[in-house]
Amino acid sequence: MNGEKSNTIVRVKSYDPVLLFGVMALVGLGLVMVYSASSALALKNFGSDIFFVKRQFIFFLVGVLVLIVTRHIPFRSYYPLAYPFLGITLLLLGLVHAPGLGHTAGGATRWLNLGFVSFQPSEAARVVFVMYLAYSMTKKHSLMNQFTVGVVPHLLVAGIVCALLMSQPDFGSSVLLCAVTGIMLFAGGARIKHLLLLVLSIIPLAVFFVVGSEYRLRRMMAVWDPWSCAQDAGYQVVHSLMAFGTGGIVGTGVGNSYQKLFYLPEPHTDFIFSVLGEEMGLWGVLVVVILYGLVIWRGLVIARQVPDTFGSYLATGITATLGLQACTNMAVTMGLLPTKGLTLPFISYGGTSLVINMAAVGILINIASYKGPREVRAVRRKKAMETKERGRK
């Protein structure tokens, strides 16, 4: 079904309570963990143990407002804006290197200094790139099985975005973007052999970037045996594993993490899941995994049920982005993947990440509010029968 046919879908009052519950539960849990993980660091550096959680709560309020706004913007409005948004995003990714605008932290230049707040363009780039792919794949819907039409143009644009991300450097976001591209192309009808060819062509490039960078190579080797380099490349992984081990089944209790006391680097951002595992134990970890499972499940259901090609691709891309980022962060903290600097969606401290992800959820909820004529008639019949039954009583 073509994404430009406006007479094929009808908007109904739907807020997808399951998706909204999953997201809000993750955000609420995130606020608790941001305070717990950052209180000692905030007290030492800023003289207030609530410095980070106070800022995160403000970002949460902004995120809720953005979610409400995007919830009420028809998702088709983004269709003609895909290229303008992509152009603006590419410009912002380049501006991080501009003197006076770019902000460097931890050896990476990924932020734009706006004076009162810092903005990370790479967070917005993921959603915008998904929007571009959804637009382009909708236009080429019947030709997606052709390599020169369905794969090559999208691969070229992905390469440009990845090149800008790597210049920061942001290897984790680049890998995530490539993975989302593959998932969306598969969902769009690209042939398996074309995707396999794509993977085989990317592997040598990925190996080059890893081998050509000493610190990336050390991180890769640390995955195999972090204890052999516990004071160097494996330091983060070792202390993260120690946190999970200390937490056990029931955890040490909220606020009682030992690793957050200047042992585990970035306890409120990249490794907040480790602190959660230490304080809440296996049960807390399972709750987080189930909540992410709810969000991913609802996103995939929305993508499958919306009777609109563009909306389906957009929902698939957003869901894949959130799901892959969450899985990657959790895998890193458990020593299954090398450290990549990706935060845990809705839980980790970070204003740009939280607001952008809330906006993405708002778009998902908006997509879920559109039904085909058949579904709308079924809903109306059900409501009519319920009203009739209440009248009889």
Secondary structure as GFF3:
##gff-version 3
##sequence-region A 1 393
A	DSSP	beta_strand	10	11	.	.	.	ID=ss1
A	DSSP	alpha_helix	17	46	.	.	.	ID=ss2
A	DSSP	alpha_helix	51	71	.	.	.	ID=ss3
A	DSSP	three_ten_helix	75	81	.	.	.	ID=ss4
A	DSSP	alpha_helix	82	95	.	.	.	ID=ss5
A	DSSP	beta_strand	102	105	.	.	.	ID=ss6
A	DSSP	beta_strand	108	113	.	.	.	ID=ss7
A	DSSP	beta_strand	118	119	.	.	.	ID=ss8
A	DSSP	alpha_helix	121	139	.	.	.	ID=ss9
A	DSSP	three_ten_helix	141	143	.	.	.	ID=ss10
A	DSSP	pi_helix	147	151	.	.	.	ID=ss11
A	DSSP	alpha_helix	152	166	.	.	.	ID=ss12
A	DSSP	alpha_helix	171	188	.	.	.	ID=ss13
A	DSSP	alpha_helix	192	211	.	.	.	ID=ss14
A	DSSP	alpha_helix	214	224	.	.	.	ID=ss15
A	DSSP	three_ten_helix	226	229	.	.	.	ID=ss16
A	DSSP	alpha_helix	235	247	.	.	.	ID=ss17
A	DSSP	alpha_helix	272	305	.	.	.	ID=ss18
A	DSSP	alpha_helix	309	333	.	.	.	ID=ss19
A	DSSP	alpha_helix	351	368	.	.	.	ID=ss20
A	DSSP	beta_strand	370	371	.	.	.	ID=ss21
A	DSSP	alpha_helix	373	392	.	.	.	ID=ss22
###
